Amino acid sequence: MSISDISGKEIFSQNINSNMMEVNQQLSDGIYFVQFKSLEKNMLFTSKLVIKN
């Protein structure tokens, strides 16, 4: 899983092996993109994340 800012800069990345995960990252207000990649099935899922503190 990775989180990138609106410019495409990766600000967080971590391999996950479960259905649930907690991200302890202080994100400023803004729009981010979260990507999940499956190596076994060669799949990519991208979602938009909006942070408003």
LOMARZA-965251 format. One record per atom (N, C-alpha, C): residue number from 1; x, y, z; residue in three letters. Coordinates in steps of 0.2 Angstrom, whole numbers, plus 5000, padded with zeros to 4 digits. Layout:
BEGIN
  num     x     y     z  residu
  NUM     X     Y     Z     ALA
...
//
This chain:
BEGIN
  num     x     y     z  residu
    1  5004  4994  5000     MET
    1  5000  5000  5000     MET
    1  5004  5006  5000     MET
    2  5002  5011  4996     SER
    2  5006  5017  4996     SER
    2  5001  5023  4996     SER
    3  5004  5029  4999     ILE
    3  5000  5035  4999     ILE
    3  5004  5040  4996     ILE
    4  5001  5044  4991     SER
    4  5005  5049  4987     SER
    4  5001  5055  4988     SER
    5  5004  5061  4988     ASP
    5  5001  5068  4988     ASP
    5  4999  5069  4980     ASP
    6  4995  5075  4980     ILE
    6  4992  5077  4973     ILE
    6  4998  5078  4968     ILE
    7  5004  5079  4970     SER
    7  5009  5080  4965     SER
    7  5012  5073  4962     SER
    8  5010  5068  4966     GLY
    8  5013  5061  4964     GLY
    8  5018  5059  4969     GLY
    9  5021  5063  4973     LYS
    9  5026  5061  4978     LYS
    9  5024  5056  4983     LYS
   10  5027  5050  4983     GLU
   10  5025  5045  4988     GLU
   10  5027  5047  4995     GLU
   11  5022  5048  5000     ILE
   11  5024  5050  5007     ILE
   11  5023  5044  5012     ILE
   12  5021  5038  5010     PHE
   12  5020  5033  5014     PHE
   12  5020  5026  5010     PHE
   13  5023  5021  5012     SER
   13  5023  5015  5009     SER
   13  5024  5009  5014     SER
   14  5020  5004  5013     GLN
   14  5021  4998  5018     GLN
   14  5018  4992  5015     GLN
   15  5021  4986  5015     ASN
   15  5018  4980  5013     ASN
   15  5013  4978  5018     ASN
   16  5007  4975  5016     ILE
   16  5002  4973  5021     ILE
   16  5001  4966  5019     ILE
   17  4999  4962  5025     ASN
   17  4997  4955  5024     ASN
   17  4991  4953  5027     ASN
   18  4987  4958  5029     SER
   18  4980  4957  5032     SER
   18  4975  4961  5029     SER
   19  4969  4961  5031     ASN
   19  4963  4964  5029     ASN
   19  4962  4971  5032     ASN
   20  4966  4972  5037     MET
   20  4965  4979  5041     MET
   20  4972  4981  5042     MET
   21  4973  4988  5042     MET
   21  4979  4991  5043     MET
   21  4978  4998  5046     MET
   22  4982  5000  5051     GLU
   22  4982  5007  5054     GLU
   22  4988  5011  5051     GLU
   23  4987  5017  5049     VAL
   23  4992  5021  5046     VAL
   23  4993  5027  5051     VAL
   24  4999  5027  5055     ASN
   24  5001  5032  5059     ASN
   24  5005  5037  5056     ASN
   25  5002  5041  5052     GLN
   25  5005  5046  5048     GLN
   25  5001  5053  5049     GLN
   26  5005  5058  5051     GLN
   26  5002  5065  5051     GLN
   26  5001  5068  5044     GLN
   27  4995  5068  5041     LEU
   27  4994  5071  5035     LEU
   27  4991  5078  5035     LEU
   28  4993  5082  5032     SER
   28  4990  5089  5032     SER
   28  4984  5089  5027     SER
   29  4980  5094  5028     ASP
   29  4974  5094  5024     ASP
   29  4976  5094  5017     ASP
   30  4972  5090  5013     GLY
   30  4973  5090  5006     GLY
   30  4970  5084  5003     GLY
   31  4972  5082  4997     ILE
   31  4970  5077  4993     ILE
   31  4976  5072  4992     ILE
   32  4975  5066  4993     TYR
   32  4980  5061  4993     TYR
   32  4977  5055  4989     TYR
   33  4981  5051  4986     PHE
   33  4979  5045  4983     PHE
   33  4982  5038  4986     PHE
   34  4978  5034  4987     VAL
   34  4980  5027  4991     VAL
   34  4980  5022  4985     VAL
   35  4986  5018  4985     GLN
   35  4986  5013  4980     GLN
   35  4987  5006  4984     GLN
   36  4984  5001  4981     PHE
   36  4985  4994  4984     PHE
   36  4987  4990  4978     PHE
   37  4992  4987  4978     LYS
   37  4995  4982  4973     LYS
   37  4995  4975  4975     LYS
   38  4992  4971  4971     SER
   38  4992  4964  4972     SER
   38  4997  4960  4968     SER
   39  5002  4958  4971     LEU
   39  5008  4954  4967     LEU
   39  5005  4948  4964     LEU
   40  5001  4944  4967     GLU
   40  4999  4938  4965     GLU
   40  4994  4938  4959     GLU
   41  4990  4943  4959     LYS
   41  4985  4943  4954     LYS
   41  4986  4949  4949     LYS
   42  4992  4952  4950     ASN
   42  4994  4958  4945     ASN
   42  4988  4963  4945     ASN
   43  4986  4965  4950     MET
   43  4980  4970  4951     MET
   43  4982  4976  4954     MET
   44  4979  4982  4952     LEU
   44  4981  4989  4955     LEU
   44  4974  4992  4957     LEU
   45  4973  4994  4963     PHE
   45  4967  4998  4965     PHE
   45  4969  5005  4968     PHE
   46  4966  5010  4965     THR
   46  4968  5017  4967     THR
   46  4962  5020  4970     THR
   47  4962  5024  4976     SER
   47  4957  5028  4978     SER
   47  4959  5034  4981     SER
   48  4955  5039  4980     LYS
   48  4956  5046  4983     LYS
   48  4955  5047  4990     LYS
   49  4959  5050  4994     LEU
   49  4958  5051  5001     LEU
   49  4958  5059  5002     LEU
   50  4953  5061  5005     VAL
   50  4953  5069  5007     VAL
   50  4954  5070  5014     VAL
   51  4958  5074  5016     ILE
   51  4960  5075  5023     ILE
   51  4957  5082  5025     ILE
   52  4953  5083  5030     LYS
   52  4951  5089  5032     LYS
   52  4951  5089  5040     LYS
   53  4956  5093  5043     ASN
   53  4957  5093  5050     ASN
   53  4953  5098  5053     ASN
//
